[in-house]
């Protein structure tokens, strides 16, 4: 009996309830399909605008940096010669090629014996002349006394010993001059450096006989050096207002060593071959004998850098952004716009622009392949913000769709 009741309940489920459930689910599925069919398909629009990078430009004040090149050379060089003749009895061990000697330092010495004898002889002659002068003065006084006692007589200058007195005085002066020459020759037996010097050549040794005026060495002055640098015509307008005494930096491109120097003067002529002006740069103590610093050697190829005039209210642009005296900017409508510019100066890697740009203009740093005026573009920073906004809008739309679908179900 119980088994027949359970069987009747199962039949009731299969015949009535199950079909109702199936119909209900089918109706829900039908609604979802219709809702999906009614929804318009999403269309992803492709942004074909080229992407560009920009930088805002601002006018500023820039000091001009001028570079020139030249060879370091001595301001003064001397062919050293002996002032006296004789045998070389000693010489400085540093008096060799490449040796550095200070002003007043002994280079070599000539045998002084003959010149010492000459000084002694000159001193003796002076003493003799002085004795004769004393004698002539005494005789002149006697003659003058005689003349005073007999004023009625006429006396000649010869009687009064005036010619003899003048001759004695001249003899004293001549002897003094001879002594001075002998003393000078004795001093010149010791030859000293006329300035802080670099020995370039030397042609004497101990025991060698040197003649008066014979060259024995070539010396370069190392108290000061010079660099003659050419200045092209297009740089002349940018030279500093006060040229003489302006500070410059002299450096060696190979080693990087550098020293401070100054502009001595403009040579005052234009080279006929190159049509360039030249400046003389003076470097004190190039071999660093009397000051700390790196020695710069004569003959070195140097780079000279110094500040020129100051450019006011100009734009400093990388050369890659300027093409055929024209730049591209992005206008407020995010469109390309070509601008002709006035280049007032060119330096390695940069142009200085005075006109053609406005404060805050967005200068294009990466141009499209075929730029045109009015071409719409995307700016790098702005494009990222647009992408983020689009993603946020898409996320919000998707969330809204899901919520509405849930409500309809």
C-alpha positions as a Markdown table, in Angstrom:
| # | Residue | x | y | z |
|---|---|---|---|---|
| 1 | Unk | 0.0 | 0.0 | 0.0 |
| 2 | Unk | 2.8 | 2.4 | 0.9 |
| 3 | Unk | 4.7 | 1.4 | -2.2 |
| 4 | Unk | 1.8 | 2.4 | -4.4 |
| 5 | Unk | 1.5 | 5.8 | -2.8 |
| 6 | Unk | 5.2 | 6.6 | -3.4 |
| 7 | Unk | 4.8 | 5.6 | -7.0 |
| 8 | Unk | 1.8 | 7.9 | -7.5 |
| 9 | Unk | 3.9 | 10.9 | -6.1 |
| 10 | Unk | 6.8 | 10.2 | -8.5 |
| 11 | Unk | 4.3 | 10.1 | -11.4 |
| 12 | Unk | 2.9 | 13.4 | -10.3 |
| 13 | Unk | 6.4 | 15.0 | -10.2 |
| 14 | Unk | 7.2 | 13.8 | -13.6 |
| 15 | Unk | 3.9 | 14.8 | -15.2 |
| 16 | Unk | 3.3 | 18.2 | -13.6 |
| 17 | Unk | 6.2 | 19.8 | -11.7 |
| 18 | Unk | 9.0 | 18.9 | -14.0 |
| 19 | Unk | 7.4 | 20.4 | -17.1 |
| 20 | Unk | 6.7 | 23.6 | -15.2 |
| 21 | Unk | 10.4 | 23.9 | -14.1 |
| 22 | Unk | 11.6 | 23.2 | -17.7 |
| 23 | Unk | 9.2 | 25.9 | -19.1 |
| 24 | Unk | 10.4 | 28.4 | -16.5 |
| 25 | Unk | 14.1 | 27.9 | -17.3 |
| 26 | Unk | 13.4 | 28.0 | -21.0 |
| 27 | Unk | 11.6 | 31.3 | -20.6 |
| 28 | Unk | 14.5 | 32.8 | -18.7 |
| 29 | Unk | 17.0 | 31.6 | -21.3 |
| 30 | Unk | 14.9 | 33.1 | -24.0 |
| 31 | Unk | 14.9 | 36.5 | -22.3 |
| 32 | Unk | 18.7 | 36.4 | -21.9 |
| 33 | Unk | 19.1 | 35.5 | -25.6 |
| 34 | Unk | 16.8 | 38.3 | -26.6 |
| 35 | Unk | 18.6 | 40.8 | -24.4 |
| 36 | Unk | 21.9 | 39.8 | -25.9 |
| 37 | Unk | 20.5 | 40.1 | -29.4 |
| 38 | Unk | 19.0 | 43.5 | -28.7 |
| 39 | Unk | 22.4 | 44.9 | -27.4 |
| 40 | Unk | 24.4 | 46.6 | -30.1 |
| 41 | Unk | 27.8 | 45.1 | -30.7 |
| 42 | Unk | 30.8 | 47.1 | -29.3 |
| 43 | Unk | 33.0 | 48.8 | -32.0 |
| 44 | Unk | 36.6 | 49.4 | -31.0 |
| 45 | Unk | 37.6 | 52.6 | -32.8 |
| 46 | Unk | 41.3 | 52.7 | -33.8 |
| 47 | Unk | 43.2 | 56.0 | -33.1 |
| 48 | Unk | 45.4 | 56.6 | -36.2 |
| 49 | Unk | 46.9 | 59.9 | -35.0 |
| 50 | Unk | 50.7 | 59.6 | -34.8 |
| 51 | Unk | 52.3 | 59.8 | -31.3 |
| 52 | Unk | 54.8 | 62.6 | -30.8 |
| 53 | Unk | 57.0 | 63.7 | -27.8 |
| 54 | Unk | 57.1 | 67.4 | -26.9 |
| 55 | Unk | 59.0 | 69.7 | -24.6 |
| 56 | Unk | 57.9 | 73.2 | -23.5 |
| 57 | Unk | 60.4 | 75.9 | -24.5 |
| 58 | Unk | 61.3 | 78.9 | -22.3 |
| 59 | Unk | 63.4 | 81.9 | -23.2 |
| 60 | Unk | 66.4 | 82.4 | -21.0 |
| 61 | Unk | 69.8 | 84.2 | -20.7 |
| 62 | Unk | 72.8 | 82.2 | -21.9 |
| 63 | Unk | 76.5 | 83.1 | -21.8 |
| 64 | Unk | 78.3 | 82.3 | -25.1 |
| 65 | Unk | 81.1 | 79.8 | -24.8 |
| 66 | Unk | 83.9 | 80.3 | -27.5 |
| 67 | Unk | 86.4 | 77.6 | -28.3 |
| 68 | Unk | 89.6 | 78.0 | -30.3 |
| 69 | Unk | 92.7 | 75.9 | -30.9 |
| 70 | Unk | 96.4 | 76.7 | -31.1 |
| 71 | Unk | 99.9 | 75.5 | -30.2 |
| 72 | Unk | 101.6 | 76.5 | -27.0 |
| 73 | Unk | 104.8 | 78.3 | -27.7 |
| 74 | Unk | 107.3 | 80.5 | -25.8 |
| 75 | Unk | 106.8 | 84.3 | -25.9 |
| 76 | Unk | 110.6 | 84.7 | -25.7 |
| 77 | Unk | 113.5 | 82.6 | -26.9 |
| 78 | Unk | 117.2 | 83.4 | -26.7 |
| 79 | Unk | 120.3 | 82.3 | -28.5 |
| 80 | Unk | 122.7 | 82.4 | -25.6 |
| 81 | Unk | 126.3 | 83.6 | -26.3 |
| 82 | Unk | 129.4 | 84.2 | -24.2 |
| 83 | Unk | 130.2 | 87.8 | -23.6 |
| 84 | Unk | 133.9 | 86.9 | -23.0 |
| 85 | Unk | 136.3 | 84.5 | -24.6 |
| 86 | Unk | 138.1 | 81.8 | -22.7 |
| 87 | Unk | 138.2 | 78.2 | -21.5 |
| 88 | Unk | 135.1 | 76.7 | -19.9 |
| 89 | Unk | 136.1 | 75.6 | -16.4 |
| 90 | Unk | 132.7 | 74.5 | -15.0 |
| 91 | Unk | 129.0 | 74.1 | -16.0 |
| 92 | Unk | 125.7 | 73.4 | -14.3 |
| 93 | Unk | 124.6 | 69.7 | -14.4 |
| 94 | Unk | 121.1 | 70.9 | -15.3 |
| 95 | Unk | 122.5 | 72.9 | -18.3 |
| 96 | Unk | 121.6 | 70.2 | -20.7 |
| 97 | Unk | 118.8 | 69.7 | -23.4 |
| 98 | Unk | 115.5 | 69.6 | -21.6 |
| 99 | Unk | 116.9 | 71.1 | -18.3 |
| 100 | Unk | 114.9 | 73.7 | -16.4 |
| 101 | Unk | 116.9 | 76.5 | -14.8 |
| 102 | Unk | 115.7 | 79.4 | -12.7 |
| 103 | Unk | 116.5 | 83.1 | -13.4 |
| 104 | Unk | 120.0 | 84.0 | -12.1 |
| 105 | Unk | 121.2 | 80.4 | -11.8 |
| 106 | Unk | 124.7 | 79.8 | -13.1 |
| 107 | Unk | 125.0 | 78.0 | -16.4 |
| 108 | Unk | 128.7 | 77.8 | -16.9 |
| 109 | Unk | 131.9 | 79.7 | -16.0 |
| 110 | Unk | 134.9 | 80.8 | -18.2 |
| 111 | Unk | 138.4 | 80.9 | -16.7 |
| 112 | Unk | 138.6 | 84.3 | -14.9 |
| 113 | Unk | 142.4 | 84.6 | -14.5 |
| 114 | Unk | 143.0 | 86.9 | -17.5 |
| 115 | Unk | 140.1 | 89.1 | -16.5 |
| 116 | Unk | 141.2 | 89.3 | -12.9 |
| 117 | Unk | 144.6 | 90.5 | -14.2 |
| 118 | Unk | 142.9 | 93.0 | -16.4 |
| 119 | Unk | 141.0 | 94.4 | -13.4 |
| 120 | Unk | 144.3 | 94.7 | -11.4 |
| 121 | Unk | 145.9 | 96.5 | -14.3 |
| 122 | Unk | 143.0 | 98.9 | -14.7 |
| 123 | Unk | 143.0 | 99.6 | -11.0 |
| 124 | Unk | 146.8 | 100.4 | -11.2 |
| 125 | Unk | 146.2 | 102.7 | -14.2 |
| 126 | Unk | 143.5 | 104.5 | -12.3 |
| 127 | Unk | 145.8 | 105.0 | -9.3 |
| 128 | Unk | 148.5 | 106.5 | -11.6 |
| 129 | Unk | 146.0 | 108.8 | -13.3 |
| 130 | Unk | 144.7 | 110.0 | -9.9 |
| 131 | Unk | 148.3 | 110.6 | -8.7 |
| 132 | Unk | 149.0 | 112.7 | -11.8 |
| 133 | Unk | 145.8 | 114.7 | -11.2 |
| 134 | Unk | 146.9 | 115.5 | -7.7 |
| 135 | Unk | 150.3 | 116.6 | -9.0 |
| 136 | Unk | 148.7 | 118.8 | -11.7 |
| 137 | Unk | 146.4 | 120.4 | -9.2 |
| 138 | Unk | 149.3 | 121.3 | -7.0 |
| 139 | Unk | 151.3 | 122.8 | -9.9 |
| 140 | Unk | 148.2 | 124.7 | -10.9 |
| 141 | Unk | 147.9 | 126.2 | -7.4 |
| 142 | Unk | 151.6 | 127.3 | -7.5 |
| 143 | Unk | 151.0 | 129.0 | -10.9 |
| 144 | Unk | 147.9 | 130.7 | -9.7 |
| 145 | Unk | 149.8 | 132.0 | -6.6 |
| 146 | Unk | 152.5 | 133.4 | -8.8 |
| 147 | Unk | 149.9 | 135.2 | -10.9 |
| 148 | Unk | 148.3 | 136.7 | -7.8 |
| 149 | Unk | 151.7 | 138.1 | -6.6 |
| 150 | Unk | 152.4 | 139.8 | -9.9 |
| 151 | Unk | 149.1 | 141.1 | -11.2 |
| 152 | Unk | 150.7 | 143.5 | -13.5 |
| 153 | Unk | 151.9 | 140.7 | -15.7 |
| 154 | Unk | 149.8 | 138.7 | -18.2 |
| 155 | Unk | 149.8 | 134.9 | -17.7 |
| 156 | Unk | 148.7 | 132.3 | -20.3 |
| 157 | Unk | 146.6 | 129.2 | -19.6 |
| 158 | Unk | 149.6 | 127.1 | -20.2 |
| 159 | Unk | 151.5 | 128.9 | -17.5 |
| 160 | Unk | 148.5 | 128.4 | -15.2 |
| 161 | Unk | 148.5 | 124.7 | -16.1 |
| 162 | Unk | 144.9 | 124.5 | -17.1 |
| 163 | Unk | 145.5 | 122.2 | -20.1 |
| 164 | Unk | 147.6 | 119.9 | -18.0 |
| 165 | Unk | 144.9 | 119.8 | -15.3 |
| 166 | Unk | 142.2 | 118.9 | -17.8 |
| 167 | Unk | 144.4 | 116.2 | -19.3 |
| 168 | Unk | 144.9 | 114.7 | -15.9 |
| 169 | Unk | 141.2 | 114.7 | -15.1 |
| 170 | Unk | 140.5 | 113.0 | -18.5 |
| 171 | Unk | 143.1 | 110.4 | -17.7 |
| 172 | Unk | 141.3 | 109.6 | -14.4 |
| 173 | Unk | 137.9 | 109.3 | -16.2 |
| 174 | Unk | 139.4 | 107.1 | -18.9 |
| 175 | Unk | 141.0 | 104.8 | -16.2 |
| 176 | Unk | 137.7 | 104.6 | -14.3 |
| 177 | Unk | 136.0 | 103.5 | -17.5 |
| 178 | Unk | 138.7 | 100.9 | -18.3 |
| 179 | Unk | 138.3 | 99.6 | -14.7 |
| 180 | Unk | 134.5 | 99.3 | -15.1 |
| 181 | Unk | 134.9 | 97.4 | -18.4 |
| 182 | Unk | 137.5 | 95.0 | -16.8 |
| 183 | Unk | 135.1 | 94.4 | -13.8 |
| 184 | Unk | 132.2 | 93.7 | -16.2 |
| 185 | Unk | 134.3 | 91.2 | -18.2 |
| 186 | Unk | 135.2 | 89.5 | -15.0 |
| 187 | Unk | 131.6 | 89.3 | -13.9 |
| 188 | Unk | 130.7 | 87.9 | -17.4 |
| 189 | Unk | 133.0 | 85.0 | -16.8 |
| 190 | Unk | 130.1 | 83.5 | -14.9 |
| 191 | Unk | 127.1 | 83.1 | -17.3 |
| 192 | Unk | 123.7 | 83.0 | -15.6 |
| 193 | Unk | 120.2 | 82.3 | -16.8 |
| 194 | Unk | 118.5 | 85.5 | -18.0 |
| 195 | Unk | 115.1 | 84.1 | -17.0 |
| 196 | Unk | 113.4 | 80.9 | -15.9 |
| 197 | Unk | 114.5 | 78.8 | -18.9 |
| 198 | Unk | 114.1 | 75.5 | -20.7 |
| 199 | Unk | 117.4 | 74.4 | -22.4 |
| 200 | Unk | 116.5 | 73.5 | -26.0 |
| 201 | Unk | 120.1 | 73.1 | -27.4 |
| 202 | Unk | 123.6 | 73.3 | -25.9 |
| 203 | Unk | 126.9 | 73.2 | -27.7 |
| 204 | Unk | 129.7 | 73.5 | -25.1 |
| 205 | Unk | 131.4 | 71.4 | -22.5 |
| 206 | Unk | 134.1 | 71.7 | -19.8 |
| 207 | Unk | 137.5 | 72.6 | -21.2 |
| 208 | Unk | 136.0 | 73.9 | -24.4 |
| 209 | Unk | 137.2 | 77.3 | -25.6 |
| 210 | Unk | 134.4 | 79.8 | -26.3 |
| 211 | Unk | 134.8 | 83.0 | -28.2 |
| 212 | Unk | 133.0 | 86.3 | -27.6 |
| 213 | Unk | 129.6 | 86.3 | -29.2 |
| 214 | Unk | 129.7 | 82.6 | -30.1 |
| 215 | Unk | 126.3 | 80.9 | -29.6 |
| 216 | Unk | 126.5 | 78.2 | -27.0 |
| 217 | Unk | 122.8 | 77.4 | -26.3 |
| 218 | Unk | 119.2 | 78.1 | -27.1 |
| 219 | Unk | 116.9 | 78.9 | -24.2 |
| 220 | Unk | 113.1 | 79.2 | -24.1 |
| 221 | Unk | 111.5 | 81.5 | -21.5 |
| 222 | Unk | 109.2 | 79.5 | -19.2 |
| 223 | Unk | 108.0 | 82.4 | -17.2 |
| 224 | Unk | 105.3 | 83.1 | -19.7 |
| 225 | Unk | 104.0 | 81.2 | -22.8 |
| 226 | Unk | 101.5 | 82.1 | -25.5 |
| 227 | Unk | 98.9 | 80.5 | -27.7 |
| 228 | Unk | 97.9 | 82.3 | -30.9 |
| 229 | Unk | 94.3 | 81.3 | -31.6 |
| 230 | Unk | 92.4 | 82.1 | -34.8 |
| 231 | Unk | 88.9 | 83.5 | -34.4 |
| 232 | Unk | 86.5 | 83.0 | -37.4 |
| 233 | Unk | 84.5 | 86.0 | -38.6 |
| 234 | Unk | 81.2 | 84.6 | -37.3 |
| 235 | Unk | 82.6 | 84.5 | -33.8 |
| 236 | Unk | 84.0 | 88.0 | -33.7 |
| 237 | Unk | 80.5 | 89.5 | -32.8 |
| 238 | Unk | 80.4 | 87.2 | -29.8 |
| 239 | Unk | 83.8 | 88.2 | -28.3 |
| 240 | Unk | 83.6 | 89.7 | -24.8 |
| 241 | Unk | 83.2 | 93.5 | -24.5 |
| 242 | Unk | 86.4 | 93.7 | -22.4 |
| 243 | Unk | 88.9 | 91.5 | -24.3 |
| 244 | Unk | 92.2 | 92.3 | -22.8 |
| 245 | Unk | 92.7 | 90.5 | -19.5 |
| 246 | Unk | 89.7 | 88.2 | -19.9 |
| 247 | Unk | 90.2 | 84.8 | -18.2 |
| 248 | Unk | 90.4 | 81.7 | -20.4 |
| 249 | Unk | 91.0 | 78.0 | -19.8 |
| 250 | Unk | 93.9 | 76.4 | -21.7 |
| 251 | Unk | 93.6 | 72.6 | -21.8 |
| 252 | Unk | 95.1 | 69.7 | -23.6 |
| 253 | Unk | 92.4 | 67.5 | -25.4 |
| 254 | Unk | 94.6 | 64.4 | -25.2 |
| 255 | Unk | 95.4 | 64.4 | -21.5 |
| 256 | Unk | 92.6 | 66.6 | -20.2 |
| 257 | Unk | 95.1 | 68.8 | -18.2 |
| 258 | Unk | 94.1 | 72.4 | -18.0 |
| 259 | Unk | 95.3 | 75.8 | -16.7 |
| 260 | Unk | 93.9 | 79.3 | -16.3 |
| 261 | Unk | 95.3 | 82.0 | -18.6 |
| 262 | Unk | 94.3 | 85.4 | -19.9 |
| 263 | Unk | 93.8 | 87.2 | -23.2 |
| 264 | Unk | 96.8 | 89.5 | -23.7 |
| 265 | Unk | 95.6 | 91.3 | -26.8 |
| 266 | Unk | 94.2 | 91.0 | -30.3 |
| 267 | Unk | 97.0 | 90.9 | -32.9 |
| 268 | Unk | 95.2 | 93.7 | -34.8 |
| 269 | Unk | 95.3 | 92.2 | -38.3 |
| 270 | Unk | 93.2 | 89.8 | -40.4 |
| 271 | Unk | 95.1 | 86.9 | -41.9 |
| 272 | Unk | 94.9 | 87.3 | -45.7 |
| 273 | Unk | 94.8 | 83.5 | -46.3 |
| 274 | Unk | 92.2 | 82.5 | -43.8 |
| 275 | Unk | 90.4 | 85.9 | -43.2 |
| 276 | Unk | 90.5 | 85.3 | -39.5 |
| 277 | Unk | 91.5 | 87.5 | -36.6 |
| 278 | Unk | 94.0 | 86.1 | -34.0 |
| 279 | Unk | 94.2 | 86.5 | -30.2 |
| 280 | Unk | 97.3 | 86.1 | -28.1 |
| 281 | Unk | 96.6 | 84.0 | -25.0 |
| 282 | Unk | 99.2 | 84.4 | -22.2 |
| 283 | Unk | 99.8 | 81.5 | -19.8 |
| 284 | Unk | 102.0 | 82.3 | -16.8 |
| 285 | Unk | 104.5 | 79.7 | -15.6 |
| 286 | Unk | 103.6 | 76.9 | -18.1 |
| 287 | Unk | 106.0 | 74.4 | -16.6 |
| 288 | Unk | 104.7 | 75.0 | -13.1 |
| 289 | Unk | 108.1 | 75.9 | -11.6 |
| 290 | Unk | 106.8 | 78.5 | -9.2 |
| 291 | Unk | 103.1 | 77.6 | -8.8 |
| 292 | Unk | 101.1 | 74.4 | -8.2 |
| 293 | Unk | 99.4 | 72.9 | -11.2 |
| 294 | Unk | 100.0 | 70.7 | -14.2 |
| 295 | Unk | 102.9 | 71.5 | -16.6 |
| 296 | Unk | 101.9 | 72.3 | -20.2 |
| 297 | Unk | 104.8 | 71.7 | -22.6 |
| 298 | Unk | 105.8 | 73.8 | -25.5 |
| 299 | Unk | 104.5 | 72.4 | -28.8 |
| 300 | Unk | 101.4 | 71.0 | -27.3 |
| 301 | Unk | 98.1 | 71.4 | -29.2 |
| 302 | Unk | 95.7 | 73.1 | -26.9 |
| 303 | Unk | 92.0 | 74.0 | -26.7 |
| 304 | Unk | 91.2 | 77.5 | -25.5 |
| 305 | Unk | 87.8 | 78.1 | -24.0 |
| 306 | Unk | 86.4 | 81.4 | -22.7 |
| 307 | Unk | 83.1 | 83.2 | -22.1 |
| 308 | Unk | 81.9 | 85.6 | -24.8 |
| 309 | Unk | 78.9 | 87.9 | -24.8 |
| 310 | Unk | 75.7 | 87.0 | -23.1 |
| 311 | Unk | 72.6 | 86.2 | -25.2 |
| 312 | Unk | 69.4 | 87.6 | -23.6 |
| 313 | Unk | 65.9 | 86.1 | -24.1 |
| 314 | Unk | 66.8 | 83.3 | -26.5 |
| 315 | Unk | 65.7 | 79.7 | -26.8 |
| 316 | Unk | 68.3 | 76.9 | -26.6 |
| 317 | Unk | 67.1 | 74.0 | -28.7 |
| 318 | Unk | 68.8 | 70.7 | -29.6 |
| 319 | Unk | 69.9 | 70.6 | -33.2 |
| 320 | Unk | 67.8 | 67.5 | -33.9 |
| 321 | Unk | 64.7 | 69.6 | -33.4 |
| 322 | Unk | 65.6 | 72.2 | -36.0 |
| 323 | Unk | 65.5 | 71.3 | -39.7 |
| 324 | Unk | 66.2 | 73.8 | -42.4 |
| 325 | Unk | 65.8 | 76.7 | -40.0 |
| 326 | Unk | 62.3 | 75.4 | -39.1 |
| 327 | Unk | 60.8 | 73.8 | -36.1 |
| 328 | Unk | 57.5 | 72.0 | -35.5 |
| 329 | Unk | 55.2 | 72.7 | -32.5 |
| 330 | Unk | 51.9 | 71.2 | -31.3 |
| 331 | Unk | 49.2 | 73.9 | -31.2 |
| 332 | Unk | 46.3 | 74.0 | -28.6 |
| 333 | Unk | 44.2 | 71.8 | -30.9 |
| 334 | Unk | 46.9 | 69.1 | -30.9 |
| 335 | Unk | 47.8 | 69.7 | -34.5 |
| 336 | Unk | 51.3 | 70.1 | -36.0 |
| 337 | Unk | 52.4 | 73.6 | -36.9 |
| 338 | Unk | 55.6 | 74.5 | -38.7 |
| 339 | Unk | 57.5 | 77.6 | -37.5 |
| 340 | Unk | 60.4 | 79.4 | -39.3 |
| 341 | Unk | 63.1 | 80.4 | -36.7 |
| 342 | Unk | 66.0 | 82.8 | -36.6 |
| 343 | Unk | 69.2 | 81.0 | -35.5 |
| 344 | Unk | 71.5 | 83.5 | -33.9 |
| 345 | Unk | 74.2 | 81.1 | -32.8 |
| 346 | Unk | 75.2 | 77.4 | -33.3 |
| 347 | Unk | 77.2 | 75.4 | -30.7 |
| 348 | Unk | 77.9 | 71.7 | -30.6 |
| 349 | Unk | 74.5 | 70.0 | -30.2 |
| 350 | Unk | 72.5 | 73.2 | -29.8 |
| 351 | Unk | 71.0 | 76.1 | -31.7 |
| 352 | Unk | 70.2 | 79.5 | -30.1 |
| 353 | Unk | 66.9 | 80.9 | -31.4 |
| 354 | Unk | 65.7 | 84.5 | -31.0 |
| 355 | Unk | 62.5 | 84.7 | -33.0 |
| 356 | Unk | 59.9 | 82.2 | -34.3 |
| 357 | Unk | 58.9 | 80.7 | -30.9 |
| 358 | Unk | 56.6 | 81.9 | -28.1 |
| 359 | Unk | 57.0 | 81.2 | -24.4 |
| 360 | Unk | 55.7 | 77.8 | -23.4 |
| 361 | Unk | 55.3 | 76.5 | -27.0 |
| 362 | Unk | 55.3 | 72.7 | -27.2 |
| 363 | Unk | 58.3 | 71.8 | -29.3 |
| 364 | Unk | 58.1 | 68.5 | -31.2 |
| 365 | Unk | 61.1 | 66.3 | -30.4 |
| 366 | Unk | 60.0 | 63.2 | -32.4 |
| 367 | Unk | 58.4 | 64.1 | -35.7 |
| 368 | Unk | 56.1 | 61.7 | -37.7 |
| 369 | Unk | 57.5 | 60.3 | -40.9 |
| 370 | Unk | 55.6 | 62.8 | -43.2 |
| 371 | Unk | 54.7 | 65.9 | -41.0 |
| 372 | Unk | 52.2 | 68.3 | -42.4 |
| 373 | Unk | 50.7 | 71.5 | -41.1 |
| 374 | Unk | 47.4 | 70.8 | -39.4 |
| 375 | Unk | 48.1 | 67.1 | -38.9 |
| 376 | Unk | 46.3 | 65.8 | -35.7 |
| 377 | Unk | 48.7 | 64.2 | -33.3 |
| 378 | Unk | 48.8 | 62.5 | -29.9 |
| 379 | Unk | 51.1 | 63.9 | -27.4 |
| 380 | Unk | 53.0 | 61.3 | -25.3 |
| 381 | Unk | 51.8 | 62.5 | -21.9 |
| 382 | Unk | 48.3 | 63.3 | -23.0 |
| 383 | Unk | 47.9 | 59.9 | -24.9 |
| 384 | Unk | 48.6 | 57.9 | -21.7 |
| 385 | Unk | 45.9 | 59.9 | -19.9 |
| 386 | Unk | 43.4 | 59.3 | -22.7 |
| 387 | Unk | 44.1 | 55.6 | -22.7 |
| 388 | Unk | 43.5 | 55.4 | -18.9 |
| 389 | Unk | 40.2 | 57.4 | -19.3 |
| 390 | Unk | 39.1 | 55.0 | -22.1 |
| 391 | Unk | 39.8 | 52.0 | -19.9 |
| 392 | Unk | 37.9 | 53.5 | -17.0 |
| 393 | Unk | 34.9 | 54.2 | -19.2 |
| 394 | Unk | 34.9 | 50.7 | -20.6 |
| 395 | Unk | 35.1 | 49.2 | -17.1 |
| 396 | Unk | 32.1 | 51.3 | -16.0 |
| 397 | Unk | 30.1 | 50.3 | -19.1 |
| 398 | Unk | 30.7 | 46.6 | -18.5 |
| 399 | Unk | 29.7 | 46.9 | -14.9 |
| 400 | Unk | 26.5 | 48.8 | -15.8 |
| 401 | Unk | 25.5 | 46.1 | -18.4 |
| 402 | Unk | 26.0 | 43.3 | -15.9 |
| 403 | Unk | 23.9 | 45.1 | -13.3 |
| 404 | Unk | 21.0 | 45.7 | -15.7 |
| 405 | Unk | 21.1 | 42.1 | -16.9 |
| 406 | Unk | 20.8 | 40.9 | -13.3 |
| 407 | Unk | 17.7 | 43.1 | -12.8 |
| 408 | Unk | 15.9 | 41.8 | -15.9 |
| 409 | Unk | 16.6 | 38.2 | -14.8 |
